[in-house]
């Protein structure tokens, strides 16, 4: 986009009172002063550009609620960003932050913060000042622990910690009682603490690509769980207690070492999606036919020569995948 094209677009946005402006992936390094005329702008997309610092013109957009600066070259933010008092969503993924810019914590209206794919090795305790935060994405950084103060983020509903260096679950997490979505995939976990049962509102738990050799039985007590992803671990068998997760709708056990399934699998009567691909299964229990709500069943790359007749009871399954061993 040329400078003239950019100015023309901004002028049009001003004339037509746009609330959203998308300038993503345009190789921009700066913004023209004219952008400050967009006083009613609520959403600004600047991802995939060449910004090495935040254009100060942005902080004059007092109505801004959504700001996407992901995949630029930012390593710090100016103090002036605190002027964006209405900002609710801030995307800083794929930049060069080695520490959390403390200016962010003064954005008291912030509900969604994405700092994934940066170089963070720790979080400052000041993060607790973001009392409105509901969604926090810290995926693919270098974190191995969380500050105890994070427990004060009582409204947090979604926490993404995949692709970090956790070898055990930070116990601070279990005090986040509003948590509904927890992503711990691509870490170094081999077990979960009993305290995780305190997350009574947890609906989605991602544990793929860790080091679990058996299903942590504490998971069974997470009775609100609707999605469980344990793909890419070293599970050799499932305990019969798996049948107690009766709210489960999506179960991913692909890329493990399962040789058989327990009959209790048939008790998962809410299940809609079951992924068993890339295991060592030789047969399925007849109880699989009890999963009458199942819509997708993936059995790719196992050692199954014959399916049980009960598989015909899966009348709602519109996607059944079975490939050669």
C-alpha positions in Angstrom: 0.0 0.0 0.0 1.4 3.4 -1.0 1.3 6.4 1.2 -1.3 8.0 -1.2 -3.4 4.8 -1.0 -3.2 4.9 2.8 -4.2 8.5 3.0 -7.1 7.9 0.7 -8.3 5.0 2.8 -8.1 7.0 6.0 -10.0 9.9 4.4 -12.7 7.5 3.3 -12.8 6.0 6.8 -13.2 9.5 8.2 -15.9 10.5 5.8 -17.9 7.3 6.4 -17.2 7.2 10.1 -15.8 3.7 10.1 -15.5 1.8 13.3 -13.1 -0.8 12.0 -9.9 -0.3 10.0 -7.8 -3.2 8.7 -4.2 -2.3 7.7 -2.7 -5.7 8.3 0.1 -7.0 6.2 1.0 -3.8 4.3 4.7 -3.4 5.3 3.9 -0.3 7.3 6.6 1.2 9.5 4.6 4.3 10.6 1.2 5.8 10.4 0.3 9.3 9.1 -1.0 11.9 11.5 -4.3 11.9 9.6 -5.3 8.7 11.4 -6.0 10.7 14.5 -9.1 12.0 12.8 -10.8 8.6 13.2 -12.2 9.5 16.6 -14.9 6.8 16.4 -12.6 4.0 15.5 -13.1 1.0 17.7 -11.1 -1.8 16.0 -7.6 -1.3 14.4 -5.8 -4.2 12.8 -2.0 -3.7 12.2 -0.7 -7.2 12.3 2.0 -8.4 10.0 3.6 -5.0 9.4 7.1 -3.7 10.1 6.5 -1.6 13.3 9.5 -1.5 15.6 7.7 0.9 17.9 4.1 1.8 18.6 3.0 4.7 16.4 2.0 7.4 18.9 -0.9 8.5 16.7 -2.7 5.4 17.9 -3.0 6.6 21.5 -5.2 9.5 20.4 -7.8 7.0 19.2 -9.7 7.3 22.4 -12.6 5.0 21.3 -10.4 2.1 20.4 -11.5 -1.2 22.0 -9.6 -3.7 19.8 -5.9 -3.3 18.8 -4.0 -6.0 16.9 -0.3 -5.4 16.7 0.7 -9.1 16.3 3.6 -10.1 14.2 5.6 -6.9 14.1 9.0 -6.1 15.7 7.9 -4.5 19.0 10.0 -5.0 22.1 8.5 -2.3 24.3 5.4 0.0 24.5 5.4 3.7 25.2 3.9 5.2 28.4 1.3 6.9 26.3 -0.5 3.7 25.6 -2.3 4.1 29.0 -4.4 6.8 27.3 -6.3 4.0 25.5 -8.6 3.7 28.5 -11.4 2.0 26.5 -9.1 -0.8 25.2 -10.6 -4.3 25.8 -8.6 -6.5 23.5 -4.8 -6.2 22.8 -3.0 -8.6 20.5 0.8 -8.6 20.7 1.6 -12.1 19.5 4.7 -12.8 17.5 6.7 -9.7 18.6 10.0 -9.4 20.4 8.9 -8.8 24.0 11.3 -10.3 26.6 9.3 -9.0 29.5 5.7 -7.8 30.0 5.5 -4.1 29.2 4.3 -2.7 32.6 2.4 0.0 30.8 -0.2 -2.6 29.9 -1.2 -3.2 33.5 -2.7 0.3 33.6 -5.2 -0.6 30.9 -7.9 -1.3 33.4 -10.6 -2.2 30.8 -8.5 -4.9 29.2 -10.3 -8.2 28.9 -8.3 -10.1 26.3 -4.4 -10.0 26.2 -2.4 -12.1 23.7 1.3 -12.3 24.3 1.9 -15.6 22.6 5.1 -16.3 20.5 7.3 -13.8 22.3 10.4 -14.3 24.6 8.9 -14.0 28.1 10.6 -16.0 30.8 8.6 -14.6 33.7 5.6 -12.5 34.5 5.7 -9.5 36.8 3.4 -9.5 39.8 1.9 -6.3 38.5 -0.2 -8.3 36.1 -2.8 -8.7 38.8 -3.7 -5.1 38.2 -5.6 -6.3 35.1 -8.6 -7.1 37.2 -11.0 -7.2 34.1 -8.9 -9.8 32.3 -10.9 -12.8 31.0 -8.5 -14.2 28.3 -4.7 -14.5 28.7 -2.6 -16.1 26.0 1.0 -16.8 27.0 1.6 -19.6 24.6 5.0 -20.3 23.1 7.2 -18.3 25.5 9.8 -19.5 27.9 7.8 -19.7 31.1 8.4 -22.4 33.7 6.5 -20.8 36.6 3.8 -18.2 37.3 3.8 -15.5 40.0 1.6 -16.4 43.1 -0.2 -13.1 42.5 -1.8 -14.4 39.4 -4.4 -16.0 41.6 -5.9 -12.5 42.0 -7.1 -12.6 38.4 -10.4 -14.0 39.6 -12.3 -13.3 36.4 -9.9 -15.2 34.2 -11.8 -17.7 32.0 -9.3 -18.7 29.4 -5.6 -19.4 30.0 -3.2 -20.5 27.3 0.2 -21.8 28.4 1.1 -24.2 25.5 4.6 -24.3 24.2 6.3 -23.3 27.4 8.7 -25.1 29.8 6.4 -26.2 32.6 7.4 -29.5 34.1 4.6 -29.4 36.7 1.3 -27.6 36.9 1.7 -24.2 38.7 -0.5 -24.5 41.7 -1.5 -20.9 41.4 -3.7 -22.0 38.5 -6.1 -24.1 40.6 -7.2 -21.0 42.5 -8.5 -19.4 39.3 -12.0 -20.6 40.0 -13.6 -19.0 37.0 -11.3 -20.9 34.6 -13.2 -22.7 31.8 -10.4 -23.2 29.2 -6.9 -24.3 30.1 -4.3 -25.1 27.5 -1.1 -26.8 28.7 -0.1 -28.6 25.5 3.5 -28.8 24.4 5.1 -28.7 27.8 6.9 -31.3 30.0 4.1 -32.5 32.2 3.9 -36.1 33.3 1.3 -35.8 36.1 -1.2 -33.4 37.6 -1.6 -32.4 41.2 -4.8 -33.4 43.2 -5.5 -29.7 43.6 -6.6 -29.4 39.9 -10.0 -30.7 41.0 -10.7 -27.2 42.4 -11.3 -26.1 38.9 -14.9 -27.0 39.0 -15.9 -24.8 36.1 -13.2 -26.2 33.7 -14.8 -27.2 30.4 -11.8 -27.6 28.1 -8.4 -29.1 29.0 -5.6 -29.4 26.5 -2.7 -31.7 27.5 -1.4 -32.8 24.1 2.3 -33.3 23.5 3.4 -33.8 27.1 4.9 -36.8 28.9 1.8 -38.6 30.3 2.2 -42.3 30.4 -1.2 -42.8 32.1 -4.4 -40.8 32.4 -4.1 -38.7 35.5 -7.1 -39.9 37.6 -7.6 -36.5 39.1 -9.1 -35.5 35.7 -12.0 -37.8 36.4 -13.2 -35.4 39.1 -13.5 -32.5 36.6 -17.2 -33.2 36.0 -17.8 -30.1 33.9 -15.2 -31.2 31.3 -16.5 -31.1 27.8 -13.2 -31.4 25.9 -10.1 -33.4 26.8 -7.1 -33.5 24.5 -4.4 -36.0 25.5 -3.0 -36.5 22.0 0.7 -37.0 21.5 1.5 -38.6 24.9 2.6 -42.1 25.8 -0.7 -43.6 27.1 -0.7 -47.4 26.9 -4.1 -47.9 28.5 -7.2 -46.1 29.8 -8.6 -46.8 33.3 -12.2 -47.7 33.6 -12.8 -44.5 35.5 -12.8 -42.7 32.1 -16.4 -43.5 31.9 -17.2 -41.0 34.7 -16.6 -38.1 32.4 -20.2 -38.1 31.3 -20.2 -34.4 30.2 -17.3 -35.1 27.7 -18.2 -34.2 24.1 -14.8 -34.2 22.5 -12.0 -36.7 23.4 -8.7 -36.8 21.5 -6.4 -39.7 22.3 -4.6 -39.7 19.0 -0.8 -40.4 18.8 -0.6 -42.5 21.9 0.2 -46.2 22.4 -3.2 -47.6 23.3 -3.7 -51.3 22.5 -7.3 -51.5 23.8 -10.2 -49.5 25.2 -12.0 -50.3 28.4 -15.7 -51.2 28.1 -16.4 -48.1 30.2 -15.8 -46.0 27.1 -19.4 -46.7 26.3 -20.5 -44.7 29.3 -19.4 -41.4 27.7 -22.9 -40.8 26.4 -22.4 -37.1 25.6 -19.5 -37.8 23.3 -19.7 -36.3 19.8 -16.1 -36.5 18.6 -13.6 -39.3 19.4 -10.1 -39.4 17.9 -8.2 -42.6 18.3 -5.9 -42.3 15.3 -2.3 -43.3 15.4 -2.5 -45.9 18.2 -2.0 -49.6 18.4 -5.6 -50.7 18.7 -6.5 -54.2 17.4 -10.1 -54.2 18.3 -12.9 -52.1 19.7 -15.1 -53.1 22.6 -18.8 -53.8 21.7 -19.7 -51.0 24.1 -18.5 -48.5 21.5 -22.0 -48.9 20.0 -23.5 -47.2 23.1 -22.1 -43.9 22.0 -25.2 -43.1 20.0 -24.5 -39.3 20.0 -21.1 -39.8 18.3 -20.7 -37.7 15.1 -17.1 -38.2 14.3 -14.9 -41.3 14.9 -11.3 -41.4 13.7 -9.6 -44.8 13.8 -6.8 -44.0 11.2 -3.5 -45.9 11.5 -4.3 -48.6 14.1 -4.2 -52.4 13.7 -8.0 -53.0 13.5 -8.9 -55.8 11.1 -12.5 -56.0 12.0 -15.0 -53.7 13.6 -17.6 -55.0 16.0 -21.2 -55.3 14.7 -22.3 -52.7 17.4 -20.5 -50.0 15.4 -23.7 -50.0 13.3 -25.6 -48.4 16.2 -23.7 -45.2 15.7 -26.5 -43.8 13.5 -25.4 -40.2 14.0 -21.8 -40.7 13.0 -21.4 -38.8 9.7 -17.6 -39.1 9.7 -15.9 -42.4 10.2 -12.2 -42.6 9.3 -10.4 -45.9 9.1 -7.2 -46.1 7.0 -4.7 -48.9 6.5 -2.4 -49.8 9.4 
